[in-house]
Amino acid sequence: MDSALDKIVRWSASFGGICVIMIQLVCFASFCYVSLLEAIPAIFKDSIVLNTTATAFQVFFVVGYLRSLYLTCATKTSLEMFYKEIEGVFNEGDNDKYQRCGRCREYRPDRTYHCSLCCKCVVGLQYHSFLVNNCIGRYNFKYYMSYLTFVILNAGGVCVMGLYYVMCLYHGLDHIDVTPWLMAIGLLISMTVLTGVSFIYLLHLLLINEDITWHEMKYARDPGFTDLSAMIKGRYSFVTFYPNLKKVMQRSSVVLELLWPSEYEWQRQSHGKFE
């Protein structure tokens, strides 16, 4: 039974996450306007083929971003999903296999940790992300990686178009009819987002190589897990990275799973709802 404080914390975290998602969608709508209705038609106005190709790629990036955002938000990360995965229930007397959480009193498998914001145990907990208003765990981590991938692709696309526009202005070429202040704001925001999200993305790739979660790195006793320079220089290996990445993506083709992640069987039968 949740205490009153737990309920307040959970509702506050949920409200804050919803606000962040709304702001994110408003910014993304502005980005779509700049890229699809301003930049692409102006830059590729002399070539129908390039204009159509760039628009098609941009539309795919937009659809992929919205789909991965929805799947990351809507996928439940609680122990309920673990019950569905093993198609059974915990045997409460089997203490050798499961441990009981000291906060929510639920029996849980290994590498399951309690989220203080959601007030629940999450299998393979990474952290609670306000960007998607959900915990990042075993059952939505691949969707989250896809979401970060599309954020990088969309922000990178605006950066490329913005820098091309700046170069044209620098060389005295004024054939690109784009609203200057709108392009400047879009370029500034995109470069900021690209830098921050790329850092998070790289860190997650390093953690995948180590086969540990963000939560395990944060509370690890091994100092090597928290030393990023050691992870990059001495611990990183493609031999261990690619198999671990395939295990996370749960598909033989990692690129396809990042660009269009497949749903779990239980999701196709009863699509997850927002918690």
C-alpha positions in Angstrom: 0.0 0.0 0.0 1.5 3.3 -1.1 1.9 6.0 1.5 0.5 9.5 1.0 4.1 10.8 0.4 4.6 8.1 -2.3 1.5 9.1 -4.1 2.4 12.8 -4.0 5.9 12.0 -5.4 4.5 9.8 -8.1 1.8 12.3 -9.2 4.4 15.1 -9.1 6.8 13.1 -11.3 4.0 12.2 -13.7 2.8 15.8 -14.0 6.3 17.1 -14.5 6.9 14.4 -17.2 3.7 15.3 -19.0 4.7 19.0 -19.1 8.1 18.1 -20.5 6.5 15.9 -23.2 4.1 18.7 -24.2 7.0 21.2 -24.4 9.0 18.7 -26.4 6.1 18.2 -28.9 5.7 21.9 -29.3 9.4 22.3 -30.1 9.3 19.4 -32.4 6.3 20.9 -34.3 8.3 24.1 -34.7 11.2 22.0 -36.0 9.0 20.3 -38.5 7.8 23.6 -39.8 11.3 24.9 -40.2 12.6 21.8 -41.9 9.7 20.6 -44.1 8.1 24.0 -45.0 11.0 26.4 -44.9 14.5 24.8 -45.3 14.0 21.8 -47.6 11.9 23.6 -50.2 14.3 26.6 -50.2 17.5 24.6 -50.4 16.4 22.0 -53.0 14.1 24.3 -55.0 16.1 23.7 -58.2 15.8 19.9 -58.0 12.6 18.0 -57.7 14.4 14.7 -57.1 16.5 16.0 -54.2 13.5 17.9 -52.8 11.3 14.8 -52.8 14.1 12.6 -51.4 14.9 15.0 -48.6 11.3 15.4 -47.7 10.7 11.6 -47.7 13.7 11.1 -45.3 12.5 13.9 -43.1 8.9 12.5 -42.9 10.4 9.1 -42.0 12.4 10.7 -39.2 9.3 12.5 -37.9 7.2 9.3 -38.0 10.0 7.3 -36.4 10.5 9.8 -33.6 6.8 9.9 -32.8 6.4 6.1 -32.9 9.5 5.5 -30.7 8.4 8.2 -28.2 4.9 6.6 -27.9 6.4 3.1 -27.4 8.8 4.3 -24.8 6.1 6.2 -22.9 3.4 3.6 -23.2 5.4 0.5 -22.4 4.9 -0.6 -18.9 8.2 -1.3 -17.0 6.9 -2.8 -13.8 7.1 -6.4 -12.6 3.8 -7.1 -14.3 5.7 -7.3 -17.6 8.1 -9.8 -16.1 5.2 -12.0 -15.0 3.9 -11.9 -18.6 7.4 -12.8 -19.9 7.7 -15.9 -17.7 4.0 -16.7 -18.1 3.6 -17.4 -14.4 3.9 -15.9 -10.9 6.6 -15.7 -8.3 6.9 -18.5 -5.9 7.2 -16.5 -2.7 9.0 -19.3 -0.9 11.7 -19.5 -3.5 14.2 -17.1 -1.7 17.2 -18.5 -3.6 15.8 -17.2 -6.9 14.0 -14.0 -5.9 14.5 -11.3 -3.4 11.9 -9.1 -1.8 12.1 -5.3 -2.2 12.5 -3.5 1.1 10.3 -0.7 -0.1 7.4 -2.0 -2.1 7.6 -5.6 -0.7 7.4 -7.2 -4.1 9.4 -10.3 -5.0 11.7 -9.5 -7.8 14.4 -11.1 -10.1 18.0 -10.2 -10.3 19.0 -6.7 -11.7 15.6 -5.3 -10.6 15.7 -2.0 -8.7 13.2 0.3 -7.1 12.4 3.6 -8.7 11.7 6.2 -6.0 9.7 8.4 -8.4 7.4 5.7 -9.7 7.3 3.9 -6.3 7.7 0.5 -8.1 10.4 -2.0 -9.0 11.6 -1.9 -12.6 13.4 -4.8 -14.3 16.8 -3.6 -15.6 16.2 -0.1 -14.3 18.3 2.6 -16.0 16.7 5.7 -14.6 13.5 7.7 -14.5 13.3 9.8 -17.7 11.2 13.0 -17.7 11.7 13.2 -21.4 9.3 10.2 -21.8 7.5 10.4 -18.5 8.5 6.8 -17.7 11.2 4.6 -16.2 13.7 3.2 -18.6 14.1 -0.5 -18.1 14.4 -3.8 -19.8 11.1 -3.7 -21.6 11.3 -0.2 -23.2 15.1 0.3 -23.4 15.3 -0.5 -27.1 12.4 1.9 -27.8 14.3 4.5 -25.8 17.5 4.0 -27.8 15.4 4.3 -31.0 13.9 7.5 -29.6 17.4 8.9 -28.9 18.5 7.9 -32.4 15.6 9.8 -34.1 16.2 12.8 -31.9 19.9 12.8 -33.1 18.8 12.4 -36.7 16.2 15.1 -36.6 18.5 17.6 -34.8 21.4 16.7 -37.0 19.3 17.3 -40.1 18.4 20.8 -38.9 22.1 21.5 -38.1 23.2 20.5 -41.5 20.6 22.7 -43.2 21.3 25.6 -40.9 25.0 25.4 -41.4 24.5 25.2 -45.2 22.3 28.4 -44.9 25.0 30.1 -42.9 27.7 29.2 -45.5 25.5 30.6 -48.3 25.2 33.9 -46.4 28.9 33.9 -45.7 29.7 33.5 -49.4 27.1 36.1 -50.5 24.6 33.7 -51.9 21.1 34.8 -51.2 19.2 32.3 -53.3 17.8 30.5 -50.3 14.6 32.2 -49.2 14.3 31.2 -45.5 13.3 33.3 -42.5 16.6 34.2 -41.0 15.6 34.5 -37.3 13.6 31.2 -37.5 16.6 29.4 -39.0 18.9 30.9 -36.4 16.7 29.8 -33.5 16.3 26.3 -35.0 20.0 25.9 -35.5 20.8 27.0 -31.9 18.2 24.7 -30.4 19.2 21.8 -32.6 22.9 22.1 -31.8 22.1 22.2 -28.1 19.9 19.1 -28.3 22.3 17.3 -30.5 25.2 17.8 -28.1 23.3 16.8 -25.0 21.5 13.8 -26.5 24.7 12.5 -28.2 26.5 12.5 -24.9 23.6 10.4 -23.3 23.6 8.1 -26.4 27.4 7.5 -26.2 27.2 6.8 -22.5 24.5 4.2 -23.1 26.6 2.6 -25.8 29.5 2.3 -23.3 27.1 0.8 -20.7 25.9 -1.7 -23.2 29.5 -2.7 -23.8 29.9 -3.3 -20.1 26.5 -5.0 -19.9 25.4 -2.8 -17.0 22.6 -0.3 -16.5 22.9 3.4 -15.6 21.6 2.6 -12.2 24.2 -0.1 -11.7 27.0 2.3 -12.8 25.8 5.0 -10.4 25.8 2.6 -7.4 28.6 0.3 -8.5 31.3 -0.7 -6.1 33.7 -1.2 -9.0 35.3 2.2 -9.6 36.0 1.2 -13.2 32.3 1.4 -13.9 32.1 5.1 -13.0 35.4 6.0 -14.7 34.3 7.0 -18.3 37.9 7.4 -19.5 38.7 3.9 -18.4 35.6 2.6 -20.2 36.5 4.3 -23.4 40.3 3.6 -23.4 40.7 0.3 -21.7 37.4 -1.5 -21.4 35.7 -0.8 -24.8 35.7 -3.8 -27.2 33.6 -4.5 -30.3 33.8 -8.2 -29.5 31.7 -7.7 -26.4 29.8 -4.6 -27.6 28.0 -6.0 -30.6 26.6 -9.2 -29.0 25.4 -7.1 -26.0 23.8 -4.6 -28.4 22.0 -7.4 -30.2 20.8 -8.7 -26.8 19.4 -5.3 -26.0 17.7 -4.8 -29.3 16.5 -8.5 -29.4 16.8 -8.7 -33.2 19.6 -9.9 -35.5 19.6 -6.6 -37.4 20.5 -3.8 -35.0 20.1 -1.0 -37.5 16.5 -2.0 -38.4 15.7 -2.3 -34.7 17.0 1.2 -34.0 15.1 2.7 -36.9 11.9 0.7 -36.6 11.8 -1.3 -33.3 9.5 -4.3 -33.2 6.9 -4.7 -30.5 6.8 -7.5 -28.0 4.1 -10.2 -28.4 2.2 -9.0 -25.4 2.2 -5.5 -26.8 0.7 -6.6 -30.0 -2.1 -8.4 -28.1 -2.9 -5.7 -25.6 -1.1 -2.4 -26.3 0.5 -0.9 -23.2 -1.2 2.0 -21.6 0.3 5.1 -19.9 0.9 4.6 -16.2 
